[in-house]
């Protein structure tokens, strides 16, 4: 009788096990996690929330948004139709918003996510890392070319959006006054915190009534505009995949230089030891922007972008630190984008206000504003030697929810490297809109 080798028995039993039902379950992935493991982790978070034991801190907040972000992005990538129009971004943003609207989430969940997103300011940390990392990782000439031309499609797109919005809104029964101040302006004013809230205070001072009344009237347009821009970004991604001549693959401006053969941060091997330095740089640039904003009157995020762009253009930052910032940006963008959007959906997309004011003419007007802006960005980009898809996406970032919207739109298009240009378009354009709208409303009354 031949001797039985115990190791071969174990090996064969392992193969049998892996080929059975459990093995098939383990092959099903939610993101990069096997389905059974994901279910166990989700159950832990759910039970903690149900029993009131979910930590009200970064740990609890990250646990919630990671669990929901993984499953919603996976569904968005696989569901028919949705996968072609930015499904992961749409589901990660809107499903949590509906869960809050239907009041099905335990109160501890909202508390933990609020701590993560608002008290710990995760959104601005994310944006700072993406802005600094993507800018410092770019070819210097690519950055300079992009900054020099981004204002052209932004200005033209804004003018086209205003004209189209007026034409459609008035033809559908809205007054010129209502169309301008309660539909067009909220969409292009740069989001809630830096656009709608200051506008509501200005409206209150000029027209009377409480500022909160005007917030509720303006937020629906911003939310609908942002959803339209997300869908359009997903469609633009499909166009880019099918039409290579329109596709910059995240590069905004065409260049006569052969940048493909020039070394960049993307070519360097992953080095975890320098990512911490990249995090410190992102935080430092954000602090610089915050401090200088008090003295020069320019929004802090814009100052941060200008500071990072200046440092890159003058080659002040050592190459090794630029690589660290870029590699951290790639890590954060690849792992925390969908979880971040879950938090944004819970806290920054108020469906209660949208449901109270929504109608078909209202939606059609919002759609016309955003789509006309994106189409104009596409064709202007084509005329001034920009990649049309990228120019259209950045122009579309003018439509909706500011930094929140930029994340959603760029993630739907898989163009997170455009964050610096999107932030410039959103924040500078938004600030100009707030000032112009306030002056116009004062003159009107």
N, C-alpha and C positions, 0 to 999 in steps of 0.2 A: 504493500500500500504506500502510495506516495505521500510525503509529508505536506501538510497544509501550511502555507505561509500566512500567518496572521495579518501581516501588512497588506497582502494582496486581497484578503477577504474584506478588510476595512476599505481599501481603495475601491473594490467592486461594489460594495454596499453603498459607498458614497456616490458612485456613478448611477446606481439604481435610484437612489433617493433624489438626485438632481434631475433625473429624467422623468420623475413622477409628477404628481399634482403640485407638490410644494416647490419642486424645481421650476415648474412652469410659472408659478406665482412669483418666485424670486427673479425670474427673467423680465417680469413686468416692472417698468421703471416709472417713478414719479420724479421727474427731473433726473437726478443721478442716484436716487435712493430706490431700493427695491420696494415693491408695494407692501409686503408684510411689515417691513421695518417702518415704512412711512405710517402705516395704520397704527402701529404701536406708539410711535412718537406723537401722532395726532391725538390718540386716546389719552395719553398722559396730559397733554395740554388741555384737552376738553374737560377731563375730570378735575383738574386743578381749578379751571374756571368755574365749573359747576358747583364745586364745594367751597368757593371763595378763597382758595389757596394759591391762586395765580399771583406771582410777585408783581407788585405795582412799580416796576422799574424797567430798566433796559432789558433784563433777562426775560421777563414776562412779555414785554412788547415785542421783542425779536421773535420769541417762540410763536406768538400768534401770527405775525405777518409772514414768517417763514413757512409755517404750515399751510396757510391759505395761498400764499404766493406760489408755492411749488405746484399745487394741484390745479390752480386756475390757469397758470401759464402753460402747463402741460395740456390741459383741455383746449386752450386757445390755439395751440400749435397743431392740434389734431382734428378738431371739429370741422366738418365741411363748411365752406364759405367763410366762416370766421377766420380760418387760418390764412386766407388770402387778403384779409382787410385789417390786419393788426389784431387778431383775436386775443393773443395773450395780454396785450395792453387793455383791450376793451373789457375782458372778463376780470382782470386783476383790479381794474379801477371801478367798474360798475357793480359787480356782484357784491363786494363788501358794502357799497353804498346802499344797495337794496336791502341787505341784511340789517343795516342800521335803520333804514326807513320802515321796515316791517317789525322792528324791535324784537328780533329773535336772538340777539347776542346777549350773553350774560353781562351785567354791568362791569364786572371785573375786567372783561376783555377790552372794553372801551377805555377804561381807566389806564390799563397798561399801555395800550397803543397811544393814548393821549400823552402819557409820560414820555414815550419814545419819540413821538413826532413833534410835540410842541415844547415840552419842558426840556428835553434833551436836544431838541433842534436837529433831529436826524436829517431832515430834508436839506438844510443848508450845509451840513457836513457832506452829504452825498454830492450836492451840486459843486461845492468847493473842490472836492477830490476830482470830480469829472472835469471841471473847467481847467484847473491847474494841470492835472495829469495829461489831458488831451492836448492842451496848448504846448506844454513843455516837451511832449513827445512828438510834436509835428516837425516837419522840415521848416526851417526858419522862413524860407521864401513862401511856402504854402500859407503860413500864418499871415505874413505881411500882405500877400495878394488878397486873401480872404477879407481881412479887415478893411482894405482899401475899397472893396467893391460891395460889401454887404449892404450898404445903405441905399444903393440904387434900387434893387428889387423891393426893399423894405418900404421906401417912400412911394414908389409906383404902386405897389400892392395895396398900401393903405389908401391911396387916392382912388384906386379902382374899387376897393371894398366899400368905401363911403358912397361913391356914385351908384354902385349896384344896389347897395342896401337901401338907399333912398328911393331908387326906381321901383324895386320890388315891394318894399314896405308900403309906400304910398299907394301903389297900384292894388295892394291887398287890403287897403282900408285904414291903415295907420296914418296919423298926422305926421307932418315933417318933424315937428318937435319930439313926438314920442319915438319915432324911428331913430332919430339921431341920438337922443340922450338916454334912451332906455333899451335900445337894441344894438346899434352900431358901436357906440362908445364903450359899453361894457365888454364887448367882444375884443376890442383892440386896445384896452386901457392897461394891460399888463398884469391881469390877475386880480385876486381879491385883496390881499394885504397891501399891495402897493398901487392898486388902481381903484377898485370899487369902494373900499373903505374911505380913502381920502375924498373920492368923488361924492360919497354919501354925505360927508361932513360939509362939503362945498354946496351940494344941493340943498341941504338943510338950512344953511346960512342964507342962501339966496331965496329959496321958495318957502321956507318954514317947514313945519312938521318934524318928526323925529328922524334922525339919520338912519335908524334901523328900518324904517319904512322904505327908504330908497334902496337899501341893500337888498331887501327881499325882491324888489322890482328889477334889479339889475343882474343878480346872480344867475337866474335861469338862462339868459342869453349867453353868458360866459360858459356855463356848463354845456349847453347844446353846441355852441361853437367849438368847444374843445373836443367833444365827441365826433363832430364832423371832421375836424382836423386829424384826429387819430385814424379814422377810417380812410381819409384821403392819403395819409402817410403810408398806410398799409397797401393801398392801391399803387402809389408811387413806387414802393419797393418792388411790386410785381412788374411794373413797367421797366424799372431798372434791370431786373433780371432778364427780361426779354429783349431789351434794347440797349446793348452795351454802349452805344454811342452817347446815350443820355446819362450814363451811370458813372459817377465819380467815386463810388464805393467809399463814401465818407469824406472825400476831398471836395472842397467847394469850388475852387478855381482851376481851370486848365492852365498848365505851365509849359513853356517852351523848353524848360530844363528837363533833363532826364532824371527825375527824382527817384525813379524806381531803383536806379543803380547807386544811389547815394545812401550811406549808412544812416540808420535812424534808431530810436529807442526800441522800436518793434523788432529789430534784428538781434537785440541782446538776449542772452540766456536769462531765465528767471533767477533772480537773486533776492531771497526773502530778507536778507540782512539790510537791504537798502529801502525796503518798502516803508519801514518806520520813519526814515528820513523824509520820504515822500508824503507821509501823513502830516508830519510836522510842517512841511512846506505849505501844504494845502491850508492847514489851520492858520499859519502865519500870514499868508496872503489874505485870507478872509479877515483876520484881525486888522491888517493894514487898511483894508477897504472900510471896515467899520469905524476905525479911528479917524481916517481922513474925511469920511463922509460928513462928520460934524463940522469940519472946517471949510470944505469946498462946496457943500450942498449937492453933491452928486450921490446917487444911491450907492451904498456900500458894495453890492455885488459888481456894479460897473467899475468902480475903482479897483476892485480885486482883479477883474479881467484886464484892465489897462495896466496894472502893476505887473501881472504875470506876462502880458504881451511885451511890455518894455524890457523886462528881465530877459525874456527869450530873444528879442531882437538885438539887444546889446551883448548877448552871450555872457551875462553876469553869472548865471547858475552853472556850476560844474556839471559836466556831462553825466557823471555817475549819479548825481542827485536828480537830474532830469529823468534818467532811466528809472530811478526809484519811484518818482511821482507817476510816471507813465504806467509802470507795472502795477502799482496800487490801483490806479484808475481802471485798468483792465480787470483786476480782481473784483473790485466793487461793482463795476458795471455788469460783469458776468454773473454775479451771485446775489446781489441785493436790489436789482432794479425792480423785479416783480414784487418782492416783499414790500419795498418802499411804496409801490403803487397801491398795494392793499391798504396801507396806512392812509394814503392820500384819499382813496375812495371812501374810507370810513369817516374821515374828519373834514375833508375839503370839497366834497361833492354833495351838497344838501338837496336831495331829491324832493324833500317836502316843499321847498320853495319852487322848484321846477314844476311839480305837479299842480301847484296852485295857479300857475299862470300860463301853462302850455296850451297851445292851439295850433291847428295846421298852418294858418297864415304866419304865425309867430315862428314856427319851425322852418318854414320855407324861406322866410326872410333871413334867418340865421344861416341856413345852408347856403343861400346865394352870396352872402357876405364872405364867408370863409372860402367857398369854392372859387369865387372870382379872384380873391386875393392869391390863392395858390396857383391858379392858371396864369395869372399875370406874372408871378414869380418865375414860373417855368419858362415862359417865352422871353421875359427880360433876361433871365440867366443865359438863355441860348444866344441872345444878341450880344452880350458883353463878355463872352468867353468863359462863362461859368458852366458847370455841369447842371443841366436843367433840373434834374431830379433833386439834387442837393439844394439848389436855389429855391425850388418850390417848397421843399420841406422846411427850410429855415424861414421863408416868408410865411408859411402856414403856422409857424409857432407864434405869430402875432395874434392868432385867434384863440382866445380862451382864458386859461387859468394861470398865466404867468409861469413861474418856475415849475409849479405842479404840472402844467400843461406841456412845458418843454420836455419834461421827463417822459410823459405818456406818448407824445407825438414822436419823439426821436426813438423811443424803444419800439414803437410800432413799425418804424421804418428801418430798425437796426442800424441807426446812424448816430450813436451816442457821441462819436468824435466831433459832431457838429455843435455840441453843447455851448462852447464859447460864443459862437456866432448866433445861436438861438437866443442866448441870454442878452446879447447886445440888441438884437432885433426886438425882443420882448420888452426889455426894461427901458431902453432909450426911447423906443417908439411909444411904450406905455406912458412914460413920464411926460412926453410931448403931448400925448392925447389928453391926459389929465389936465394939464395947464390950458390947452386950447379949449377943451370942453368947458372948463370953469369960466374962462373969459367970455366965450360965446354965450353961455347961459346967463351971465351977468348982463351982457349987452341986450340979450333977448328980453330980459325983464327989467 
